Amino acid sequence: MTEEQPAIFTAGLARSFGETLAVRGVDLAVAPGEIYGFLGPNGAGKTTVVRMLCTLLRPSGGAARVAGLDVVEQPRDVRLRIGVALQEAALDLGQTGRELLSLQARLFALPAAAARDRIVGLIDLVDLGSAIDRRVATYSGGMRRRLDLALALVHDPDVLFLDEPTTGLDPVSRRQIWGEVERLNRERGLTVFLTTQYLEEADALAGRVGIIADGRIVAEGTPDELKRGVGRDVVVVRLDGDVVAASERLRQLPDVEHVERSGHELRLSVSDGPAAIPAVATALTSVPGLSVREMALRRPTLDDVFFSVTGHAIADSEANGEAEEAT
């Protein structure tokens, strides 16, 4: 891969399962050294795209190159240039962290001396310390994630694919993983392709974000560009009572463009938040039996961008969406 080539490039990338077209012509260009966030609801095609880029799934159409190599014509070479940490870390709980790293080094045919040096560096990089010689069964969830990250880095890849790397972790462990990813990118210039269901994760880590829906890229840009594109303030209201009736009443207000309901919370897209709040409060008083627990104003977030381009919040789509077809 030369400096001028994209680290990841796709043109018209497509994949079908029988008569179902899961990915419908995706065009991507991720620069070397970039952290690219890839977002989408379940069933949108994001996992299928990642599987094709990692050579786990053959495209039905279009082209894709990773680290300058064709994923169809040169899959073995691609695998030697990428690291992959999937959502579910497949770790042998009976082995120690060091044993797993040594095995991974042997699988990539690293010379013994080079493997030892590499493992020492990775232990420090992912902050496992003396735990490296304990059985993985004794590791916390965050430690297992960090070990999985180290395993993906043993062979010093050019491109790292992280598939929802912090799902299920507590906030402290999640931020530790963020720190490791940022450090890898900053100190080693590693290209990172990150799929995540945590929008704050993409906001914190990614230089650019792509949102996929119905097998197509529907929005792409820096987090700030995407948020500016929404161009609306958001009023968040938490209620007790008939939330459906409150939602219908608020939709009648002239400045309200969208009303999104999630449990007992309503999110309203408005052009002028400070001016809208008195009107919203007055409208809610007309709904019988309704009690307002909290009302807040905030600027657009990536969640608002996601809702704007897909029609629903990512949290709802992850909870209720169907899993993508697998091979």
QUIJOZI-V868102 format. One record per residue. N is the residue number from 0. RES is the residue in one small letter. SS is DSSP state (@ for helix, = for strand, . for the rest). NEAR is the number of other ideal C-beta (glycine too) atoms within 10 Angstrom. Layout:
<<N,RES,SS,NEAR> <N,RES,SS,NEAR>>
This chain:
<<0,m,.,16> <1,t,.,6> <2,e,.,7> <3,e,.,8> <4,q,.,14> <5,p,.,18> <6,a,.,24> <7,i,=,24> <8,f,=,18> <9,t,=,25> <10,a,=,13> <11,g,=,14> <12,l,=,25> <13,a,=,19> <14,r,=,25> <15,s,=,16> <16,f,=,15> <17,g,.,6> <18,e,.,5> <19,t,=,9> <20,l,=,16> <21,a,=,20> <22,v,=,30> <23,r,=,18> <24,g,=,15> <25,v,=,25> <26,d,=,14> <27,l,=,20> <28,a,=,15> <29,v,=,23> <30,a,.,15> <31,p,.,19> <32,g,.,16> <33,e,.,19> <34,i,=,24> <35,y,=,23> <36,g,=,25> <37,f,=,27> <38,l,=,29> <39,g,.,28> <40,p,.,25> <41,n,.,16> <42,g,.,18> <43,a,.,23> <44,g,.,25> <45,k,@,26> <46,t,@,25> <47,t,@,27> <48,v,@,29> <49,v,@,19> <50,r,@,22> <51,m,@,25> <52,l,@,28> <53,c,.,21> <54,t,.,20> <55,l,.,16> <56,l,.,20> <57,r,.,12> <58,p,.,22> <59,s,.,14> <60,g,=,13> <61,g,=,18> <62,a,=,14> <63,a,=,22> <64,r,=,21> <65,v,=,30> <66,a,.,21> <67,g,.,19> <68,l,=,21> <69,d,=,14> <70,v,.,26> <71,v,.,15> <72,e,.,10> <73,q,.,17> <74,p,@,15> <75,r,@,8> <76,d,@,16> <77,v,@,23> <78,r,@,19> <79,l,@,14> <80,r,@,18> <81,i,=,25> <82,g,=,23> <83,v,=,21> <84,a,=,22> <85,l,.,19> <86,q,.,16> <87,e,.,10> <88,a,.,18> <89,a,.,7> <90,l,.,17> <91,d,.,12> <92,l,.,10> <93,g,.,9> <94,q,.,15> <95,t,=,19> <96,g,@,27> <97,r,@,17> <98,e,@,15> <99,l,@,20> <100,l,@,25> <101,s,@,18> <102,l,@,13> <103,q,@,20> <104,a,@,21> <105,r,@,12> <106,l,@,11> <107,f,.,14> <108,a,.,9> <109,l,.,19> <110,p,.,10> <111,a,@,10> <112,a,@,8> <113,a,@,11> <114,a,@,19> <115,r,@,14> <116,d,@,12> <117,r,@,21> <118,i,@,21> <119,v,@,13> <120,g,@,13> <121,l,@,24> <122,i,@,21> <123,d,@,11> <124,l,@,17> <125,v,.,24> <126,d,.,14> <127,l,.,20> <128,g,@,10> <129,s,@,7> <130,a,@,19> <131,i,@,21> <132,d,@,12> <133,r,.,14> <134,r,=,14> <135,v,@,20> <136,a,@,12> <137,t,@,11> <138,y,.,20> <139,s,.,12> <140,g,@,15> <141,g,@,19> <142,m,@,21> <143,r,@,18> <144,r,@,26> <145,r,@,27> <146,l,@,26> <147,d,@,24> <148,l,@,22> <149,a,@,26> <150,l,@,24> <151,a,@,21> <152,l,@,23> <153,v,.,22> <154,h,.,19> <155,d,.,15> <156,p,.,19> <157,d,.,20> <158,v,=,22> <159,l,=,23> <160,f,=,24> <161,l,=,28> <162,d,=,20> <163,e,.,19> <164,p,.,28> <165,t,.,24> <166,t,.,16> <167,g,.,12> <168,l,.,18> <169,d,.,12> <170,p,@,8> <171,v,@,8> <172,s,@,18> <173,r,@,21> <174,r,@,15> <175,q,@,19> <176,i,@,22> <177,w,@,17> <178,g,@,12> <179,e,@,19> <180,v,@,23> <181,e,@,14> <182,r,@,13> <183,l,@,20> <184,n,@,18> <185,r,@,11> <186,e,@,9> <187,r,@,13> <188,g,.,11> <189,l,.,22> <190,t,=,26> <191,v,=,24> <192,f,=,27> <193,l,=,22> <194,t,=,22> <195,t,.,24> <196,q,.,20> <197,y,.,22> <198,l,@,21> <199,e,@,13> <200,e,@,24> <201,a,@,26> <202,d,@,19> <203,a,@,16> <204,l,@,23> <205,a,.,22> <206,g,.,15> <207,r,=,19> <208,v,=,26> <209,g,=,24> <210,i,=,26> <211,i,=,27> <212,a,=,21> <213,d,.,15> <214,g,.,24> <215,r,=,15> <216,i,=,20> <217,v,=,16> <218,a,=,19> <219,e,=,17> <220,g,=,15> <221,t,.,12> <222,p,@,20> <223,d,@,9> <224,e,@,13> <225,l,@,25> <226,k,@,19> <227,r,@,13> <228,g,@,14> <229,v,@,20> <230,g,.,10> <231,r,.,20> <232,d,=,21> <233,v,=,21> <234,v,=,25> <235,v,=,14> <236,v,=,23> <237,r,=,15> <238,l,=,22> <239,d,=,11> <240,g,.,16> <241,d,.,14> <242,v,@,19> <243,v,@,10> <244,a,@,16> <245,a,@,23> <246,s,@,17> <247,e,@,12> <248,r,@,19> <249,l,@,22> <250,r,.,13> <251,q,.,9> <252,l,.,16> <253,p,.,7> <254,d,.,17> <255,v,=,20> <256,e,=,12> <257,h,=,15> <258,v,=,19> <259,e,=,19> <260,r,=,16> <261,s,=,13> <262,g,.,9> <263,h,.,13> <264,e,=,14> <265,l,=,21> <266,r,=,18> <267,l,=,25> <268,s,=,22> <269,v,=,23> <270,s,.,12> <271,d,.,10> <272,g,@,19> <273,p,@,10> <274,a,@,11> <275,a,@,21> <276,i,@,18> <277,p,@,9> <278,a,@,16> <279,v,@,23> <280,a,@,13> <281,t,@,10> <282,a,@,16> <283,l,@,20> <284,t,@,10> <285,s,.,10> <286,v,.,20> <287,p,.,8> <288,g,.,8> <289,l,.,16> <290,s,=,10> <291,v,=,16> <292,r,=,11> <293,e,=,9> <294,m,=,15> <295,a,=,11> <296,l,=,15> <297,r,=,12> <298,r,.,12> <299,p,.,19> <300,t,.,17> <301,l,@,23> <302,d,@,19> <303,d,@,23> <304,v,@,25> <305,f,@,27> <306,f,@,22> <307,s,@,21> <308,v,@,17> <309,t,@,20> <310,g,.,12> <311,h,.,15> <312,a,.,19> <313,i,@,24> <314,a,@,15> <315,d,@,15> <316,s,@,21> <317,e,@,15> <318,a,@,11> <319,n,@,10> <320,g,.,15> <321,e,.,8> <322,a,.,8> <323,e,.,19> <324,e,.,14> <325,a,.,10> <326,t,.,9>>
